[in-house]
Amino acid sequence: MTTQKLSELYCLSCINAHTLVTELYEAVHERSGEPATLSEEVKNIRQKYLVKIRQELELIQSAVDEYNESRI
């Protein structure tokens, strides 16, 4: 893997994480624009997005691990 490809994977992961954070912001608001106020509902939404965001962050680690393995 080249450093260019590694950088591209970092970029992809960060863009995806950014998109998910934007979706999270929208998910914790009602269609009317009011913020969600039920603790359990917000907790469930937060946990759902936390899993997805962690997957994107794991891509960063996997990419750098693969990069370093290819250099051996």
Secondary structure, DSSP 8 states (H G I E B T S, - for coil): --HHHHHHHHHHHHHHHHHHHHHHHHHTB-TTS-B---HHHHHHHHHHHHHHHHHHHHHHHHHHHHHHHHT-
